[in-house]
Amino acid sequence: MCVVRRIRPVEVVGIMSAEIDAPEFHDLVGEEADVEQVATGFQFTEGPLWNGPGGYLLFSDMPDDTRRRWEPAGGVTVVKHPSNKCNGMTYEPDHSLIVCEHVTSALVRERSDGTHETLASHWDGRELNSPNDVIVADDGGILFTDPTFGRMPGVGEERPQELDFQGVFRVPPRGGPLQLLADDFDQPNGLCFSADESVLYVNDTTRAHIRAFDVEADGSLTNDRVFFDRIGRGVIEEGVPDGMKCDERGNVYVTGPGGIWVISPDAERLGVIHVPENVANLNWGEGGWRSLFITASTSLYRLRMRVAGNPLGYMRAA
């Protein structure tokens, strides 16, 4: 499906600038909203994840090989260094931490008791490229993307690629062999479920589009289609599809040129939230899951929303 859009002039909403394409945008982002810089001075931020019980945000700084923590009162502290240049992170309902590691090309689980478990590192005897972003389904399956970015200098460790494709994988709910869900992406990156988990969205950074799949009862994917395309030109310096999340109403939020593109379940662009730096990822947090935390280049930003995030298992448990 090819989506045709009119790019409108910048409109100022309170003290936040945005491109407004549809009136529904105002139902999501308050007119007095502000993209607030809460911390800065990093190299390249990624993987924001709110811990509800603890009231803090985890995030990655890949070039610095560091995982950090931000608290509203206490500011920023170092959680783990080195961090294997970790990228995307999420929680399971029991708040075990699931982490994508670039240096090890592995998806790992870190439990609160300090134990560490590798969930996936190889496919068909070959090392994965570099797990990038991850989500846990209600059935316990863990889905992740596997582009090659972690085999590049800076955000990863330069080394030859062993696989001859970039795909999307699933760790079954109770363990077992790793499952390959799709193998025809150029650089798969952000992923998120629709509000009822009937649809999985996965973006492809260099192709500058989002694909959608129907999720079957056994976790397999069917009905592959392009959900939304032409999110810029796929040029990293201009802003590209990278991190992606869904809200409780089924709207999709994806990074792109100018900041965060907000797209309705019907594939209509509602608007773009402007952010001062190129955005890598985003996630929901704080009370009621109505704050949007944004990792953008050297900084961490926060935007108070009128809508909450899609309530994943760890969010409901909190």
matplotlib code that plots the C-alpha trace (Angstrom):
import matplotlib.pyplot as plt

x = [0.0, 1.3, 0.4, 0.2, 0.5, 0.5, 3.3, 2.0, 3.8, 5.1, 2.3, 3.2, 1.2, 1.8, 5.6, 6.1, 6.5, 4.8, 3.4, -0.3, -2.0, -5.2, -7.3, -7.0, -3.4, -4.6, -6.4, -3.0, -0.7, -1.9, -1.8, 0.4, 2.7, 6.5, 9.3, 11.5, 15.2, 15.7, 19.4, 22.1, 25.8, 25.8, 27.2, 24.2, 21.1, 18.8, 16.6, 14.5, 12.6, 10.5, 10.6, 7.2, 7.9, 11.2, 10.1, 13.1, 14.1, 16.8, 18.5, 21.5, 24.5, 26.0, 29.2, 30.1, 29.3, 27.1, 23.6, 22.3, 19.4, 17.5, 15.3, 13.2, 14.8, 18.2, 19.2, 21.5, 23.6, 25.6, 24.0, 26.4, 29.7, 30.7, 27.3, 28.2, 26.9, 23.4, 20.6, 16.8, 15.5, 12.1, 10.7, 8.8, 5.8, 8.0, 10.4, 13.2, 15.1, 15.5, 18.4, 19.7, 23.5, 25.5, 28.9, 27.9, 25.2, 22.9, 19.5, 19.9, 17.7, 18.9, 17.0, 16.7, 18.8, 21.7, 21.5, 22.2, 20.8, 21.4, 18.1, 19.4, 22.8, 22.8, 20.6, 21.4, 24.9, 25.7, 26.0, 23.1, 23.8, 23.1, 19.7, 18.4, 14.9, 12.7, 9.1, 7.4, 4.0, 1.2, 1.8, 5.4, 7.0, 9.9, 10.2, 13.3, 14.8, 18.3, 19.9, 23.6, 24.1, 25.9, 28.6, 29.5, 32.1, 30.9, 27.5, 28.9, 32.0, 33.1, 33.3, 32.2, 28.5, 27.8, 24.2, 23.2, 20.0, 18.5, 15.4, 12.8, 13.0, 10.9, 12.0, 9.1, 7.2, 8.6, 12.0, 12.9, 14.5, 14.7, 12.0, 12.6, 9.5, 10.7, 14.0, 13.5, 14.2, 17.0, 17.6, 14.7, 14.6, 11.7, 8.7, 5.5, 2.1, -1.3, -3.4, -4.9, -1.7, -3.4, -0.9, 2.8, 4.4, 8.1, 9.9, 12.8, 15.2, 16.9, 13.7, 12.0, 8.7, 6.7, 5.4, 2.5, 1.8, -1.2, -0.2, -1.5, -2.3, 1.0, 3.0, 3.7, 3.2, 0.9, -0.5, 2.7, 2.0, 3.4, 1.5, 3.2, 6.0, 8.2, 9.3, 12.0, 14.7, 16.4, 19.3, 20.4, 21.6, 18.1, 16.2, 15.0, 12.5, 14.2, 12.3, 8.6, 5.8, 2.0, -0.4, -3.6, -5.7, -3.7, -1.7, 1.8, 4.7, 7.9, 11.1, 11.7, 12.7, 11.9, 11.2, 8.4, 5.7, 2.3, 0.3, -3.3, -4.3, -5.7, -2.3, -3.0, -0.2, -1.7, 1.4, 5.0, 6.2, 9.3, 12.4, 15.6, 17.9, 17.5, 15.5, 16.6, 13.8, 10.9, 8.9, 6.1, 6.6, 5.6, 2.2, -0.5, 2.1, 1.3, 4.9, 6.7, 10.4, 12.6, 16.2, 17.6, 21.3, 23.1, 20.0, 17.0, 13.6, 10.2, 6.8, 3.6, 0.8, -3.0, -2.9, -1.2, 1.0, -0.2, -0.3, 2.2, 2.5, 5.2, 3.2, 0.0, 2.0, 3.4]
y = [0.0, 3.4, 6.2, 9.7, 12.6, 16.4, 17.8, 20.8, 23.8, 23.6, 24.3, 25.4, 23.5, 25.3, 25.4, 22.2, 22.4, 19.7, 19.0, 18.5, 16.4, 15.5, 16.9, 13.5, 14.5, 16.9, 14.0, 12.4, 15.3, 18.1, 21.6, 22.8, 19.8, 20.3, 18.1, 18.4, 17.6, 15.7, 14.6, 15.2, 14.7, 11.1, 9.7, 7.9, 7.0, 4.0, 1.4, 3.4, 1.2, 2.4, 0.3, 0.8, -0.6, 1.3, 4.5, 4.9, 4.6, 2.4, 3.4, 2.4, 4.5, 2.2, 4.0, 4.4, 0.7, 1.8, 1.1, 4.0, 4.8, 8.0, 9.0, 12.1, 13.0, 11.4, 12.1, 9.7, 6.9, 4.1, 0.6, -1.5, -0.8, -2.5, -3.4, -5.4, -2.3, -3.2, -1.7, -2.5, -3.7, -4.9, -6.6, -9.9, -9.7, -10.8, -7.9, -10.1, -7.8, -8.9, -7.2, -7.1, -7.1, -5.9, -7.1, -10.7, -10.9, -12.3, -11.9, -12.3, -12.5, -10.8, -11.8, -9.8, -12.3, -11.6, -14.7, -14.3, -16.5, -16.4, -16.9, -16.7, -16.3, -18.5, -19.7, -22.9, -23.0, -19.4, -16.4, -13.9, -10.5, -8.3, -8.4, -4.8, -4.4, -6.8, -7.3, -9.9, -11.2, -12.1, -15.8, -15.4, -15.5, -13.1, -11.5, -9.6, -8.0, -8.9, -6.3, -5.8, -2.5, -4.1, -5.3, -1.7, 0.3, 2.7, 1.3, -2.3, -4.3, -4.5, -8.1, -10.3, -11.3, -15.0, -15.1, -14.2, -12.4, -10.0, -11.3, -11.4, -14.2, -15.6, -17.4, -19.8, -19.1, -22.1, -22.3, -24.6, -24.0, -20.4, -19.7, -17.6, -15.5, -13.5, -13.4, -10.8, -7.5, -5.2, -3.8, -4.8, -2.5, -1.4, -3.6, -3.3, -5.1, -3.6, -3.1, -6.6, -8.3, -9.4, -7.4, -7.1, -4.0, -4.2, -1.3, -1.6, 1.3, 1.5, 0.8, 3.6, 1.7, -0.3, -3.8, -5.4, -9.1, -11.0, -12.9, -16.5, -18.5, -20.4, -17.1, -17.4, -14.4, -14.3, -11.7, -9.7, -6.2, -2.7, -0.7, 2.7, 3.8, 6.8, 7.6, 9.8, 8.4, 5.9, 8.2, 8.0, 11.6, 12.8, 10.6, 7.0, 4.4, 3.0, 2.7, 2.1, 1.8, 1.6, 3.5, 2.1, 3.2, 1.4, 4.4, 3.7, 6.0, 5.6, 7.6, 9.5, 12.8, 15.6, 13.5, 11.0, 10.2, 9.3, 7.0, 5.8, 2.1, 3.0, 4.1, 7.8, 10.1, 12.2, 14.3, 14.6, 15.4, 17.5, 16.7, 18.8, 15.9, 12.8, 10.2, 6.6, 5.2, 5.9, 4.2, 4.8, 5.4, 7.2, 7.3, 5.8, 5.2, 8.6, 10.0, 9.4, 9.0, 9.7, 8.8, 11.2, 11.3, 12.9, 13.4, 12.0, 13.8, 13.4, 14.4, 14.2, 12.7, 12.6, 8.9, 5.9, 3.3, 0.0, -2.0, -4.8, -7.6, -5.9, -2.6, -4.4, -6.2, -3.0]
z = [0.0, -0.9, 1.5, 0.0, 2.4, 2.3, 4.4, 6.3, 7.8, 11.4, 13.9, 17.4, 20.1, 23.3, 23.5, 21.5, 17.7, 15.6, 12.2, 12.5, 9.8, 11.6, 14.5, 16.3, 17.0, 19.7, 21.5, 22.0, 22.6, 24.8, 23.5, 26.4, 26.0, 26.1, 24.9, 28.0, 28.1, 31.3, 30.8, 28.3, 27.6, 26.3, 23.1, 21.6, 23.6, 23.0, 24.6, 27.1, 29.6, 32.6, 35.8, 37.4, 40.9, 41.1, 39.5, 37.2, 33.6, 32.1, 28.9, 26.8, 25.7, 23.1, 22.0, 25.7, 26.4, 29.3, 30.7, 32.7, 35.0, 35.3, 38.3, 38.6, 41.9, 41.7, 38.1, 36.1, 37.5, 35.8, 36.1, 34.0, 32.4, 30.2, 28.9, 25.7, 24.0, 24.8, 22.7, 23.1, 26.4, 27.8, 30.9, 31.3, 33.7, 36.7, 35.7, 34.5, 32.1, 28.5, 26.8, 23.2, 23.2, 20.2, 21.1, 21.9, 19.2, 21.9, 23.5, 27.2, 30.4, 33.6, 36.7, 39.9, 41.8, 39.5, 37.3, 33.6, 30.8, 27.1, 25.3, 21.7, 20.1, 17.0, 14.1, 12.2, 13.7, 12.7, 15.0, 15.0, 13.5, 16.5, 18.3, 18.2, 19.7, 21.6, 22.8, 25.0, 23.9, 26.4, 25.7, 26.9, 23.5, 23.0, 19.6, 18.4, 15.3, 14.1, 11.8, 11.3, 13.1, 16.0, 13.6, 12.8, 14.7, 17.4, 18.3, 18.0, 17.3, 13.7, 12.5, 9.5, 9.2, 9.6, 8.5, 5.0, 5.9, 8.4, 10.1, 12.9, 15.5, 18.3, 21.5, 22.3, 25.6, 27.5, 25.7, 22.9, 19.5, 18.2, 15.6, 12.4, 11.7, 8.7, 6.7, 4.0, 5.7, 4.7, 8.3, 10.6, 13.6, 15.9, 16.5, 18.5, 18.8, 18.1, 21.3, 21.1, 19.8, 16.7, 14.5, 14.8, 13.3, 12.2, 10.6, 8.1, 8.6, 5.1, 3.2, 5.3, 5.8, 8.4, 7.6, 9.4, 10.0, 11.4, 14.5, 14.6, 17.8, 17.5, 17.3, 13.5, 11.2, 8.2, 5.8, 5.3, 3.9, 3.9, 6.5, 6.0, 3.7, 2.8, 6.3, 5.0, 2.6, 4.9, 5.5, 9.1, 9.4, 8.4, 10.8, 10.1, 11.3, 14.4, 17.7, 17.5, 20.1, 20.2, 22.4, 24.1, 21.1, 18.5, 17.2, 16.1, 17.1, 15.1, 14.8, 11.6, 10.0, 12.4, 15.5, 16.2, 13.5, 14.9, 12.6, 13.1, 12.9, 9.5, 8.3, 8.4, 9.6, 12.4, 12.9, 13.8, 17.3, 16.8, 18.9, 18.9, 18.1, 15.9, 17.7, 18.1, 20.4, 22.7, 25.4, 27.9, 31.6, 34.9, 36.4, 34.2, 31.6, 30.1, 29.7, 26.5, 27.1, 24.1, 23.5, 21.0, 20.1, 23.1, 25.3, 27.1, 26.7, 28.2, 26.8, 28.9, 26.9, 27.0, 26.1, 27.7, 26.2, 25.0, 28.3, 27.8, 30.4, 32.5, 32.5, 33.8, 36.4, 37.7]

ax = plt.figure().add_subplot(projection="3d")
ax.plot(x, y, z, "-o")
ax.set_aspect("equal")
plt.show()
